[in-house]
Amino acid sequence: MKSDAETTSRFETAGSRRWAHAREGRAPVTIPNHKLPDEALDDPDVMAERARLAMEASERAASAKPNTRASQGRHADNLRVDNRETAGDPP
């Protein structure tokens, strides 16, 4: 589940561990995601709360990024909407 400075302590208090990527010959790298505790898998209310926290962290991260075409990722061309009228379309 996505986490940030506002949600990390809540995830860790609930028993979630932060994801770490182990690289051969290097120190592990942590990423801003937490594993779900077993309790969340058994209780839909706990799962909903963890999902809400992750969604909020994701929305904060997205709003902090500059709104440029490059930040939209490799699928930016698929997001374009063509509003031009064609000869056969009614006005």
TORVEX-649467 format. One record per residue (C-alpha): residue in three letters; x, y, z. Coordinates in steps of 0.02 Angstrom, whole numbers, padded with zeros to 5 digits, always signed. Example, Ala and Ser with C-alpha at 12.3 -4.5 7.8 and 13.67 -1.06 7.14 Angstrom:
% TORVEX-649467
ALA+00615-00225+00390 SER+00684-00053+00357 
END
This chain:
% TORVEX-649467
MET+00000+00000+00000 LYS+00066+00173-00048 SER+00127+00275+00100 ASP+00201+00445+00134 ALA+00257+00553+00280 GLU+00076+00572+00338 THR+00031+00387+00334 THR+00192+00290+00369 SER+00172+00296+00559 ARG-00008+00235+00547 PHE+00041+00088+00438 GLU+00186+00042+00552 THR+00081+00059+00711 ALA-00043-00063+00632 GLY+00097-00190+00602 SER+00136-00155+00419 ARG+00315-00168+00363 ARG+00392-00056+00232 TRP+00442-00137+00067 ALA+00629-00155+00042 HIS+00716-00208-00117 ALA+00874-00309-00084 ARG+01008-00288-00215 GLU+01158-00402-00228 GLY+01311-00321-00152 ARG+01217-00163-00104 ALA+01117-00098+00041 PRO+00929-00130+00032 VAL+00824+00010-00040 THR+00658+00051+00041 ILE+00514+00116-00060 PRO+00359+00211+00001 ASN+00247+00059+00009 HIS+00193-00050+00154 LYS+00142-00231+00159 LEU-00030-00267+00229 PRO-00039-00345+00401 ASP-00132-00510+00411 GLU-00272-00423+00505 ALA-00315-00321+00350 LEU-00337-00480+00248 ASP-00464-00546+00373 ASP-00562-00387+00411 PRO-00644-00287+00270 ASP-00656-00131+00380 VAL-00469-00133+00414 MET-00434-00165+00230 ALA-00545-00018+00181 GLU-00454+00096+00303 ARG-00282+00043+00236 ALA-00342+00066+00057 ARG-00407+00241+00099 LEU-00240+00289+00176 ALA-00146+00223+00025 MET-00260+00315-00096 GLU-00238+00478-00002 ALA-00048+00457-00005 SER-00055+00421-00191 GLU-00161+00576-00224 ARG-00041+00685-00124 ALA+00107+00615-00222 ALA+00019+00647-00387 SER-00028+00825-00342 ALA+00152+00862-00291 LYS+00217+00817-00464 PRO+00229+00951-00598 ASN+00089+00939-00725 THR+00192+00908-00881 ARG+00172+00787-01023 ALA+00332+00698-00971 SER+00260+00666-00797 GLN+00109+00578-00874 GLY+00217+00430-00920 ARG+00240+00332-01078 HIS+00053+00318-01111 ALA+00024+00506-01124 ASP-00024+00492-01307 ASN-00169+00378-01260 LEU-00241+00515-01150 ARG-00261+00642-01289 VAL-00438+00684-01342 ASP-00470+00742-01519 ASN-00614+00867-01521 ARG-00600+00915-01705 GLU-00757+00894-01808 THR-00745+00785-01961 ALA-00833+00818-02126 GLY-00965+00683-02098 ASP-01007+00726-01916 PRO-01155+00839-01875 PRO-01108+01007-01797 
END
